[in-house]
Amino acid sequence: MTALVHALLRRREDPHPALGLLVLTVAASACFGASVGAYQARLQILYAAVKMPVYFLGTLGLSFAAMHLFAARGLRARETFAVALETVALTTVVLGALAPVEALLSLSCPRPSHRAYSFLILLLTGSVGAAGVCGVSRAYLRLGSIRLTAAWVLLYQFVGAQLAWLLRPWVNDGQSGQPFLPLEENMHGNFYEAVFRALQGLFG
C-alpha cells in the first residue's frame, strides 16, 4: 500500500492497479471520515468512517457514464475509469494526510456549540475542496484538456455535493444525539444552502 501511495504521488505514467486504488480510496477516506466524526465520537466516528468511502465511490459510480460520454472520443471506458479512479484516489490520499489535523480540531472544539459546529462544517468543506484541487491537477495531467477536465469537475462536484447532502450529518451538532438522519428528511434543501447557513453561523 505504501508503494502505491508513493507511485501515486510521483505521477507515474504507467497505470496503477485498479484494485489497489479502490482499497487505498476506501482506507484513506475512512480515516478522514473517522476524524470528522470525532467531534461527537461514539457512533458518529464509525458512521462517518463508513459514509466517506460511500460518498467518494458513490459519486464516481453515479457520474461515470456522463464522464465517459465527455471523453468518449479519446478514451475507452476502461481508460476513463482508470483516470477517474486515480483522481479520486489521489484526492482521498490528501484527505487521509489531513485526517490528524481534522481530528485534533474536532476534539478541541467545545460541544455542543453552534459556532464550533459551523467552523467544522466549513473546515470539512475546505479540506475536501483543497484535496479536490490535487485530484483535478492529476485529471488534467492525464486528460490533457482544460475543457474536458472542467466538464468532469463540474459534473463530479454537482453530483458529489448533493450526495454529501443526502448522507448528512457529517458533523453531528450534538443536539439530536443521532449519528444519522432519516433519508426523507435529507431530501429537503441542498448542499449550497447548508454552506451558506454555516457561514452565517460562523460570522453572524
NUVOBA-139247 format. One line per field, with one value per residue: residue number from 0; residue in one letter; y, x, z of N, C-alpha, C, O, CB in turn. Coordinates in pm, whole numbers. Each point is the difference from the previous one (the first is absolute). Glycine has a CB too. Layout:
<nodes>
num	NUM; ... .
residu	a; ... .
n_y	Y; ... .
n_x	X; ... .
n_z	Z; ... .
ca_y	Y; ... .
ca_x	X; ... .
ca_z	Z; ... .
c_y	Y; ... .
c_x	X; ... .
c_z	Z; ... .
o_y	Y; ... .
o_x	X; ... .
o_z	Z; ... .
cb_y	Y; ... .
cb_x	X; ... .
cb_z	Z; ... .
</nodes>
This chain:
<nodes>
num	0; 1; 2; 3; 4; 5; 6; 7; 8; 9; 10; 11; 12; 13; 14; 15; 16; 17; 18; 19; 20; 21; 22; 23; 24; 25; 26; 27; 28; 29; 30; 31; 32; 33; 34; 35; 36; 37; 38; 39; 40; 41; 42; 43; 44; 45; 46; 47; 48; 49; 50; 51; 52; 53; 54; 55; 56; 57; 58; 59; 60; 61; 62; 63; 64; 65; 66; 67; 68; 69; 70; 71; 72; 73; 74; 75; 76; 77; 78; 79; 80; 81; 82; 83; 84; 85; 86; 87; 88; 89; 90; 91; 92; 93; 94; 95; 96; 97; 98; 99; 100; 101; 102; 103; 104; 105; 106; 107; 108; 109; 110; 111; 112; 113; 114; 115; 116; 117; 118; 119; 120; 121; 122; 123; 124; 125; 126; 127; 128; 129; 130; 131; 132; 133; 134; 135; 136; 137; 138; 139; 140; 141; 142; 143; 144; 145; 146; 147; 148; 149; 150; 151; 152; 153; 154; 155; 156; 157; 158; 159; 160; 161; 162; 163; 164; 165; 166; 167; 168; 169; 170; 171; 172; 173; 174; 175; 176; 177; 178; 179; 180; 181; 182; 183; 184; 185; 186; 187; 188; 189; 190; 191; 192; 193; 194; 195; 196; 197; 198; 199; 200; 201; 202; 203 .
residu	m; t; a; l; v; h; a; l; l; r; r; r; e; d; p; h; p; a; l; g; l; l; v; l; t; v; a; a; s; a; c; f; g; a; s; v; g; a; y; q; a; r; l; q; i; l; y; a; a; v; k; m; p; v; y; f; l; g; t; l; g; l; s; f; a; a; m; h; l; f; a; a; r; g; l; r; a; r; e; t; f; a; v; a; l; e; t; v; a; l; t; t; v; v; l; g; a; l; a; p; v; e; a; l; l; s; l; s; c; p; r; p; s; h; r; a; y; s; f; l; i; l; l; l; t; g; s; v; g; a; a; g; v; c; g; v; s; r; a; y; l; r; l; g; s; i; r; l; t; a; a; w; v; l; l; y; q; f; v; g; a; q; l; a; w; l; l; r; p; w; v; n; d; g; q; s; g; q; p; f; l; p; l; e; e; n; m; h; g; n; f; y; e; a; v; f; r; a; l; q; g; l; f; g .
n_y	-120; 124; -61; 162; 263; 6; -21; 249; 196; -74; 122; -367; 105; -271; 36; 54; -322; 131; -131; 247; 204; -165; 7; 311; 72; -150; 131; 299; 2; -148; 232; 219; -147; 2; 315; 53; -166; 188; 187; -246; -192; -227; -97; 247; -219; -181; 228; 106; -293; -48; 287; -17; -250; 109; 264; -135; -214; 188; 195; -238; -104; 272; 51; -289; 101; 291; -91; -156; 252; 163; -246; -89; 138; -168; -283; -289; 68; -46; 310; 97; -181; 114; 297; -65; -152; 228; 210; -168; -55; 304; 60; -209; 96; 282; -138; -164; 274; 112; -267; 176; 261; -140; -92; 286; 127; -234; 42; 330; 10; 88; -275; 165; 228; 72; 52; -307; -44; 220; -125; -278; 117; 139; -261; -166; 211; 20; -310; -24; 252; -121; -275; 148; 128; -296; -89; 233; -81; -294; 110; 164; -251; -161; 224; 131; 198; 285; -160; -258; 151; 155; -267; -127; 246; 1; -304; -6; 253; -114; -270; 125; 192; -232; -212; 216; 13; -313; -4; 244; -181; -33; 93; -208; 326; -242; -2; -303; -124; -50; -122; 130; 244; -242; -32; 203; 200; -16; 109; 300; 156; -11; -56; 296; 3; -109; 240; 217; -120; -1; 314; 49; -156; 179; 286; -24 .
n_x	82; 287; -8; -274; 118; 243; -181; -177; 247; 126; -281; 37; -36; -110; -321; 51; -53; -295; 94; 178; -236; -195; 199; 47; -305; -37; 242; -63; -303; 44; 198; -215; -234; 162; 43; -317; -56; 212; -276; -119; 275; -142; -47; 194; 237; -187; -125; 268; 114; -252; 7; 292; -51; -294; 134; 184; -185; -263; 155; 101; -292; -114; 236; 12; -212; 116; 307; -54; -154; 271; 162; -204; 256; 207; -122; -62; -234; 303; 71; -240; 97; 297; -93; -193; 213; 221; -210; -68; 303; 71; -252; 94; 312; -104; -185; 244; 151; -258; -11; 183; -168; -274; 88; 84; -277; -173; 134; -34; -331; -81; -160; -260; 200; -275; 315; 72; -209; 134; 291; -89; -144; 269; 181; -166; 34; 313; 52; -150; 154; 285; -67; -112; 290; 115; -223; 58; 305; -88; -210; 227; 192; -219; -101; 274; -273; 54; -252; 53; 49; -273; -167; 122; -78; -301; -44; 125; -158; -286; 39; 134; -235; -206; 190; 40; -318; -26; 214; -153; 11; 267; -63; -222; -92; 78; -333; -37; 209; 22; 313; -257; -188; -213; 166; -228; 227; 169; -262; 68; 215; 175; 248; -104; -164; 261; 187; -211; -10; 321; 8; -217; 171; 261; -128; -278 .
n_z	0; -41; -308; -33; 134; -198; -255; 88; 21; -296; -171; -2; -316; 129; 31; 311; -19; -101; 271; 78; -40; 190; 238; -22; 23; 269; 149; -55; 75; 285; 93; -67; 155; 268; -18; -27; 265; 187; 30; 157; 46; -78; -244; -97; -46; -167; -169; -123; -75; -198; -136; -123; -188; -61; -113; -205; -123; -31; -190; -180; -47; -101; -217; -168; -202; -4; -14; -269; -134; 21; -139; -274; -140; 187; 116; -119; 194; 77; -23; 181; 234; -8; 43; 236; 176; -12; 113; 251; 80; 24; 183; 211; 17; 101; 216; 121; 59; 162; 213; 188; -73; 57; 290; 97; -65; 132; 279; 1; -24; 309; -39; 135; -122; -199; -13; -26; -232; -181; 32; -115; -265; -81; 55; -209; -226; 24; -28; -270; -124; 48; -134; -261; -58; -15; -203; -201; -31; -92; -213; -143; -20; -163; -202; -109; 103; 189; -107; 169; 271; -18; -37; 263; 175; -73; 63; 281; 109; -65; 150; 255; 75; 15; 153; 234; 31; 42; 248; 202; 262; -182; 295; 188; 13; 229; -83; -71; 216; -347; -54; -190; -36; -35; -282; 92; 119; -273; -180; 142; -202; -220; 156; -17; 273; 151; -90; 97; 291; 28; -51; 222; 215; -48; 21; 202 .
ca_y	120; 115; 14; 55; 142; 66; 3; 93; 135; 29; 17; -105; 0; -126; -6; -59; -108; 52; -51; 72; 135; -10; -25; 123; 99; -36; 14; 140; 77; -44; 67; 138; -1; -23; 124; 93; -46; 8; 110; -58; -132; -113; -53; 94; -35; -114; 39; 85; -81; -82; 89; 71; -78; -9; 129; 15; -102; 19; 111; -50; -91; 75; 94; -60; -9; 134; 36; -71; 59; 116; -45; -115; 12; -26; -105; -112; 2; -45; 108; 106; -42; 4; 141; 47; -65; 56; 134; -15; -57; 104; 90; -60; -9; 131; 9; -87; 73; 107; -58; 34; 140; 5; -63; 88; 112; -52; -33; 121; 93; -20; -67; 43; 141; 27; 62; -106; -84; 71; -2; -134; -22; 73; -68; -120; 41; 51; -110; -75; 86; 6; -131; -10; 72; -95; -98; 64; 16; -130; -26; 80; -61; -121; 29; 94; 94; 84; -7; -130; -3; 88; -69; -106; 61; 52; -113; -73; 87; 14; -125; -21; 92; -45; -127; 36; 47; -115; -84; 75; 100; -38; 47; 3; 121; -37; 28; -111; -123; -104; 0; 12; 54; -76; 42; 94; 133; 48; 35; 142; 91; -43; 24; 139; 70; -37; 73; 139; 10; -18; 127; 90; -41; 29; 143; 77 .
ca_x	-82; 90; 59; -102; -12; 117; -15; -108; 50; 108; -58; 51; -76; -68; -125; 0; -98; -132; -37; 80; -54; -127; 31; 61; -108; -83; 76; 34; -122; -55; 79; -44; -136; 5; 47; -113; -95; 57; -59; -97; 52; -91; -48; 25; 130; -23; -93; 71; 103; -65; -63; 94; 26; -125; -16; 93; -23; -136; 1; 66; -92; -111; 50; 90; -55; 6; 141; 52; -61; 81; 132; -18; 75; 142; 31; -91; -62; 98; 97; -70; -11; 132; 31; -92; 33; 127; -32; -67; 96; 92; -77; -19; 131; 23; -90; 55; 110; -59; -83; 42; -33; -146; -35; 43; -92; -131; 4; 28; -113; -100; -122; -48; 22; -40; 112; 96; -62; 12; 141; 39; -62; 81; 130; -22; -19; 127; 95; -37; 30; 145; 41; -54; 90; 107; -57; -27; 128; 35; -92; 45; 123; -34; -93; 63; -98; -62; -145; -47; 21; -101; -129; 3; -6; -135; -91; 29; -31; -145; -52; 57; -57; -133; 14; 46; -118; -85; 68; 23; 101; 141; 38; -122; -4; -6; -131; -92; 58; -12; 113; -49; -134; -82; 21; -103; 35; 113; -43; -37; 114; 115; 133; 41; -70; 62; 127; -36; -43; 118; 69; -77; 19; 136; 29; -117 .
ca_z	0; 4; -134; -89; 33; -57; -145; -31; 22; -94; -134; -86; -125; -24; 79; 133; 12; 39; 131; 98; 12; 73; 141; 52; 11; 114; 124; 27; 25; 128; 105; 6; 52; 144; 64; -2; 100; 134; 76; 92; 40; 5; -128; -109; -59; -88; -106; -96; -63; -103; -98; -88; -121; -77; -68; -112; -101; -49; -95; -120; -68; -58; -100; -97; -136; -61; -14; -117; -119; -36; -44; -87; -125; 17; 95; 20; 132; 99; 18; 73; 140; 61; 29; 104; 126; 46; 50; 129; 95; 43; 86; 132; 65; 60; 115; 104; 62; 80; 105; 137; 26; 14; 128; 108; 9; 40; 143; 77; -3; 106; -44; -131; -30; -138; -71; -28; -103; -127; -35; -45; -131; -98; -6; -80; -139; -49; -13; -120; -114; -20; -52; -135; -91; -32; -90; -129; -70; -57; -111; -114; -49; -76; -110; -91; -56; 102; -14; 47; 145; 60; -9; 102; 133; 22; 13; 123; 113; 11; 54; 133; 98; 42; 71; 134; 72; 31; 100; 123; 35; 7; 133; 80; 82; 141; 58; -23; 52; -100; -93; -137; -14; -96; -138; -44; 51; -78; -135; -1; -4; -79; 55; -10; 107; 127; 11; 27; 139; 85; 0; 85; 138; 46; 1; 40 .
c_y	126; 26; 61; 149; 78; 11; 100; 145; 39; 18; -104; -15; -131; -12; -67; -112; 50; -47; 72; 141; 0; -19; 126; 108; -26; 26; 148; 82; -40; 65; 145; 10; -18; 125; 106; -36; 13; 111; -51; -139; -108; -46; 93; -28; -113; 39; 84; -77; -89; 90; 59; -82; -15; 127; 8; -102; 8; 112; -42; -90; 72; 90; -67; -1; 136; 44; -67; 56; 121; -42; -108; 6; -40; -119; -113; 6; -40; 109; 117; -34; 9; 143; 51; -59; 53; 140; -5; -53; 106; 100; -57; -19; 132; 17; -87; 67; 113; -51; 34; 145; 15; -59; 90; 116; -45; -27; 125; 95; -27; -65; -2; 150; 24; 61; -104; -93; 65; -1; -136; -35; 68; -62; -126; 36; 50; -109; -82; 82; 5; -132; -18; 72; -91; -105; 56; 18; -131; -33; 77; -58; -121; 30; 96; 101; 79; -12; -131; -10; 85; -65; -111; 59; 47; -113; -73; 83; 13; -125; -21; 89; -48; -134; 25; 48; -117; -88; 72; -66; -57; 41; 12; 122; -28; 22; -118; -131; -116; 5; 12; 56; -85; 57; 101; 141; 61; 41; 148; 86; -53; 45; 148; 87; -27; 75; 147; 19; -18; 127; 102; -33; 33; 149; 85; 36 .
c_x	86; 62; -99; -19; 117; -11; -107; 48; 109; -49; 54; -89; -75; -120; 19; -103; -132; -39; 77; -52; -132; 23; 58; -105; -86; 73; 25; -124; -65; 75; -44; -141; -3; 45; -110; -101; 49; -61; -101; 39; -108; -41; 30; 133; -18; -86; 70; 109; -57; -54; 99; 39; -125; -21; 89; -27; -141; -9; 66; -94; -113; 45; 68; -54; 8; 144; 60; -59; 79; 134; -6; 83; 146; 35; -102; -54; 99; 102; -63; -8; 134; 39; -86; 36; 132; -22; -63; 97; 97; -70; -13; 132; 34; -88; 50; 116; -50; -80; 48; -33; -150; -42; 36; -97; -139; -5; 19; -118; -97; -126; -101; 19; -35; 114; 106; -51; 14; 146; 42; -63; 82; 139; -10; -12; 131; 103; -28; 29; 149; 52; -48; 86; 116; -49; -23; 129; 46; -91; 43; 126; -30; -85; 60; -92; -64; -152; -54; 14; -105; -138; -9; -18; -142; -99; 21; -37; -150; -62; 48; -61; -136; 5; 49; -116; -89; 60; 24; -73; 142; 56; -129; 2; -14; -134; -96; 50; -6; 118; -44; -142; -79; 17; -104; 26; 115; -38; -36; 126; 110; 129; 34; -70; 67; 131; -28; -43; 117; 83; -71; 20; 136; 24; -118; -2 .
c_z	0; -136; -97; 26; -60; -151; -42; 12; -99; -143; -98; -123; -24; 94; 136; 6; 55; 140; 110; 23; 76; 149; 65; 21; 122; 131; 34; 31; 132; 117; 14; 57; 150; 74; 3; 108; 142; 84; 102; 48; -5; -140; -116; -68; -99; -119; -106; -72; -110; -112; -99; -122; -87; -80; -124; -111; -57; -102; -131; -80; -70; -115; -119; -143; -71; -20; -123; -129; -47; -62; -107; -127; 16; 88; -6; 143; 109; 30; 77; 148; 70; 37; 116; 136; 57; 60; 138; 105; 51; 93; 140; 75; 68; 124; 115; 73; 90; 120; 142; 38; 25; 135; 118; 19; 44; 149; 87; 7; 114; -56; 115; -19; -146; -79; -35; -109; -137; -48; -57; -135; -109; -14; -85; -147; -62; -21; -124; -126; -31; -57; -143; -102; -42; -98; -139; -80; -63; -118; -124; -62; -87; -123; -103; -64; 113; -5; 55; 151; 71; -2; 105; 139; 31; 23; 133; 123; 21; 62; 144; 106; 48; 73; 143; 86; 43; 110; 133; 119; -3; 136; 80; 92; 149; 65; -16; 59; -98; -96; -146; 4; -97; -141; -45; 50; -80; -142; -11; 0; -89; 66; 6; 104; 135; 20; 32; 145; 97; 7; 89; 148; 55; 16; 46; 146 .
o_y	97; 115; 80; 78; 107; 105; 68; 84; 119; 20; 33; 2; 2; 55; -92; 5; 65; 78; 33; 48; 91; 65; 34; 71; 92; 58; 42; 82; 84; 38; 50; 89; 66; 30; 79; 88; -20; -1; 45; -53; 18; -22; -46; 22; 8; -39; -25; 26; -28; -35; 15; 55; 2; -4; 32; 36; -30; -12; 36; 11; -34; 28; 63; 34; 7; 64; 61; 2; 21; 69; -55; -104; -42; -49; 22; 70; 60; 17; 61; 85; 39; 24; 65; 71; 19; 35; 74; 46; 5; 45; 72; 5; 2; 51; 39; -18; 36; 78; 34; 27; 69; 55; 12; 32; 70; 31; 0; 86; -116; 19; -22; 76; -64; -31; 1; -43; -68; -18; -6; -70; -58; -1; -28; -64; -33; 5; -35; -55; -8; 0; -61; -44; 1; -36; -68; -18; 1; -55; -53; -2; -21; -65; -9; 56; -58; -8; -1; -51; -41; 11; -17; -52; -27; 8; -26; -52; 1; 9; -39; -44; 4; -24; -68; -29; -2; -67; -56; -78; -116; -74; 83; 26; 91; -28; -34; -87; -112; 109; 14; -3; -59; 121; 94; 98; 121; 67; 51; -30; -98; 76; 47; 93; 89; 46; 60; 97; 61; 34; 76; 90; 27; 42; 121; 65 .
o_x	-30; 12; 39; -16; -20; 29; 15; -33; 21; 82; 31; -122; -112; 2; 80; -100; -3; -52; -56; -3; -27; -64; -36; 3; -32; -56; -21; 1; -60; -62; -16; -30; -76; -50; -9; -55; -77; 14; -1; -58; -104; 85; 10; 13; 48; 29; -16; 26; 68; 7; -32; -1; 9; -45; -48; -7; -22; -69; -48; -8; -37; -77; 18; 73; 40; 31; 77; 67; 18; 54; 104; 39; 64; 112; -117; 54; 2; 43; 65; 25; 7; 54; 51; 0; 13; 61; 38; -2; 29; 59; 19; 3; 51; 45; -8; 17; 66; -41; -84; -38; -42; -87; -77; -39; -68; -99; -39; -4; -23; -33; 39; -13; 56; 17; 55; 76; 37; 27; 71; 61; 25; 57; 89; 63; 33; 77; 92; 45; 39; 83; 69; 10; 42; 71; 25; 2; 59; 46; -2; 15; 65; 16; -30; 31; -58; -65; -101; -89; -54; -75; -104; -77; -52; -86; -97; -54; -48; -82; -77; -20; -29; -78; -43; -6; -52; -73; 62; -92; 22; 76; -85; 101; 8; -16; -73; -78; 36; 36; 83; -67; 59; 12; 32; -37; 4; 78; -13; 95; -17; 0; 58; 60; 11; 28; 70; 39; 3; 53; 63; 13; 15; 64; 13; -93 .
o_z	-70; -43; -86; -94; -58; -57; -102; -83; -25; -90; -115; 12; -52; 110; 15; -73; 105; 79; 105; 113; 79; 82; 113; 101; 75; 93; 114; 93; 68; 99; 111; 80; 70; 109; 95; 67; 94; 122; 115; 94; -64; -86; -114; -121; -113; -114; -120; -118; -99; -118; -117; -111; -123; -115; -109; -117; -117; -101; -108; -122; -112; -92; -104; -93; -116; -100; -73; -103; -120; -86; -37; -52; -97; -7; -29; 85; 107; 114; 85; 85; 117; 109; 91; 101; 121; 100; 90; 115; 119; 99; 98; 123; 112; 102; 116; 120; 98; 85; 84; 114; 93; 67; 95; 112; 75; 66; 117; 89; 35; -117; 114; 95; -89; -119; -110; -86; -96; -118; -100; -80; -105; -109; -81; -85; -114; -97; -75; -101; -116; -91; -82; -115; -116; -95; -100; -121; -108; -100; -111; -122; -102; -104; -119; -105; 93; 104; 71; 68; 103; 97; 64; 81; 108; 88; 71; 98; 114; 92; 87; 114; 120; 92; 93; 119; 111; 73; 90; -22; 37; 63; -30; 66; 82; 119; 92; 36; 35; -45; -89; 103; -91; -17; -74; -65; -21; -68; -111; 71; -72; 97; 98; 54; 84; 111; 82; 64; 107; 106; 73; 83; 119; 96; 18; 47 .
cb_y	-223; -162; -277; -302; -165; -191; -308; -253; -145; -148; 212; -121; 154; -163; 85; 215; -226; -75; -256; -184; -28; -162; -278; -130; -67; -231; -264; -104; -63; -256; -202; -34; -158; -271; -130; -52; -134; -90; 106; 186; 97; 104; -72; 150; 66; -114; 18; 172; 32; -139; 36; 65; -125; -148; 75; 52; -117; -73; 127; 3; -137; -34; 100; -173; -192; -7; -32; -208; -103; 61; 113; 84; 223; 285; 147; -212; -113; -252; -130; -29; -190; -227; -29; -48; -223; -168; 4; -87; -225; -72; 10; -121; -173; 45; 7; -180; -93; 58; -218; -195; 6; -74; -236; -96; 47; -131; -224; -109; 134; 180; -120; -263; 82; 64; 216; 56; -22; 164; 176; 2; 43; 211; 119; -46; 92; 206; 27; -66; 142; 165; -34; 27; 218; 74; -41; 136; 181; -22; 15; 204; 102; -62; -30; -230; -95; 167; 148; -52; 4; 188; 70; -85; 97; 191; 1; -70; 123; 144; -59; -23; 183; 148; -51; 89; 218; 72; -64; 290; 229; 99; 43; -278; 25; 81; 276; 200; 188; -101; -151; -190; 292; -176; -315; -285; -190; -214; -284; -21; 176; -67; -269; -126; -104; -272; -219; -72; -147; -276; -125; -65; -207; -249; -162; -178 .
cb_x	-149; 36; 108; -99; -102; 109; 56; -136; -78; 68; -56; 220; 281; 215; -206; 174; 189; -16; 6; 199; 140; -43; 77; 210; 32; -60; 129; 196; 26; -5; 211; 177; -2; 100; 242; 87; -7; 196; 35; -116; 271; -168; -189; -150; 71; -8; -173; -76; 61; -68; -139; 87; 169; -56; -7; 177; 188; -16; 56; 230; 94; -35; 9; 13; -193; -250; -58; -38; -243; -163; -19; -266; -219; -84; 226; 72; -223; -74; 50; -158; -196; 12; 13; -181; -137; 63; -68; -217; -49; 69; -146; -205; 25; 15; -185; -87; 77; 31; 32; 221; 237; 61; 112; 277; 199; 72; 132; 240; 47; 124; 93; -155; 126; -252; -98; 5; -199; -224; -27; -38; -252; -184; -30; -177; -271; -126; -69; -224; -240; -64; -75; -236; -104; 31; -131; -200; 2; 36; -185; -116; 55; -4; -160; 129; 14; 260; 114; 152; 299; 209; 91; 227; 292; 141; 96; 241; 259; 81; 72; 227; 152; -19; 92; 232; 61; -9; 45; 120; -193; -51; 292; -119; -107; 252; 110; 3; -101; -286; 44; 212; 23; -178; 71; -126; -81; 66; -70; -310; -41; -138; 12; -20; -227; -134; 40; -108; -227; -50; 21; -181; -174; 13; 148; -28 .
cb_z	191; 284; 131; 87; 271; 247; 92; 164; 265; 238; 160; 187; -39; -184; -230; 176; -72; -319; -207; -181; -292; -286; -164; -218; -323; -233; -158; -244; -315; -204; -157; -276; -286; -151; -172; -314; -262; -215; -313; -209; 209; 307; 237; 241; 322; 310; 285; 261; 313; 292; 286; 311; 248; 289; 329; 277; 232; 319; 298; 238; 280; 315; 287; 277; 191; 208; 321; 243; 195; 271; 261; 143; 29; -26; 175; -256; -213; -194; -297; -290; -179; -241; -332; -273; -196; -276; -325; -233; -234; -313; -298; -212; -282; -328; -270; -254; -295; -291; -242; -137; -235; -317; -199; -158; -253; -292; -176; -155; -284; 240; -277; -94; 264; 196; 230; 323; 265; 180; 279; 320; 213; 164; 308; 280; 167; 214; 323; 232; 172; 280; 314; 213; 226; 321; 295; 222; 267; 325; 274; 226; 306; 317; 276; 64; -289; -118; -272; -287; -139; -170; -310; -228; -129; -230; -320; -215; -157; -292; -319; -225; -228; -286; -311; -212; -242; -309; -280; -114; 103; -315; -55; -76; -275; -110; -140; -242; 189; 65; 254; -181; 142; 199; 26; 62; 250; 204; 81; 51; 299; -307; -185; -298; -215; -126; -244; -303; -175; -167; -304; -266; -160; -210; -202; -226 .
</nodes>
